[in-house]
Amino acid sequence: MDSNNLNSVTALGTGTSTGIPMIGCHCPVCTSLDHRDQRLRTSILLQTVNGKKILVDTTPDLRTQFLNNKISDIDFVIMTHDHADHLHGIDDLRPLCFGPPVREINLYCNEVTHKVVEKRFDYIFGAKDLTNKPILGGGIPRLKLNTVPLLVETTISGESFFFFNYPHGHGETMGFLHQGFAYIVDCMEIPDELMTILKKKKIDLLILDCLQRSKHSTHLTVDRAFSYIEEIKPNRTGLIHMGHDLFHLDLMKMAKVQFGPSVFPLYDQQKLFY
């Protein structure tokens, strides 16, 4: 495989909202010495053959993720939804705006996320700070929110995406397709209409939500994730957003029994190509 002619995806973080180890927890997974069981909050970086660097989500671990992976610049950000573990590191984009030259970073999301982010981070997206005075110095990141259309091919900075929503708790998460890559994280279920679309696409690499073994009200379990993989039939699937119910090695063995080596849990700083 000639990686120079392929896009890449780096798992910046592969853990659930608490991160693994979870603060105060002494369970076997949280105390595991296997580095693959130590998971920052879930985020990925796409690097395209056209030279674009695309960040997906701004987790509270973003600074550490950038330093661990030697990331010093990005072209734009895709925001999947407004939950804190995927969003609240947004201020760590600030050093990337300093320059020289000083620059603005575009963020792309669905309509609901746009409204929530604009309100929650009014100190960034308002023209003035909370004292009603103009912003001075480098106190805020220079960011621009953009709403993307769903279920149509959309071009951003020369890269073609197909965005879609699916249920997650009381709201929705936005997933996407980019060439042969599909990203579905923080997912409660995949609606039939979306499943029909995904089955028709030629998906080389799928990254899919897989929180834990037991039933969960807002995330895919191991069994549910495996069932969807059977239906979609991607060439490869990386599992992500794992909690402390799952050892990396155990999940890898479960996936291998059912699918062989084509399905596997991801670990932090792992890089794949598509």
LINMO-V790316 format. One line per field, one symbol per residue. ss: DSSP state (~ for helix, > for strand, _ for the rest). phi: phi as a letter, one per 30 degrees, with the letter a starting at -180 (. if undefined). Layout:
ss = ???
phi = ???
//
This chain:
ss = __~~~__>>>>>>_>____>______________~~~_>_>_>>>>>_____>>>>_____~~~~~~~_______>>>_____~~~~__~~~~~~~~_______>>>>>_~~~~~~~~~~_~~~~__>_____>________>>>>>_____>>>>__>>>>>>>>>>__>>>>>>>>__>>>>_______~~~~~~~~~____>>>>>__>________>~~~~~~~~~~~___>>>>>_>_____~~~~~~~~~~~~~~~>>>_____>>>_
phi = .cddcbdbbcddabcdddibddeicbdeddcdcdedccbdddabbcbcddidcbdcicddceedddddchcbabcabccdacdedcbdcedddeddcdiddebccdcbaddddeddddddcdddcddbddcicedcicdbdcbbdbccdcibdbcbhiccbbcacadaidbbcccacbhccbbbbhbcacdeddeddddddccdbccbeadaddebdbbdcedddddddeddhddbbccbidcddbdeddddddddddbiddbaddbeidcbbb
//
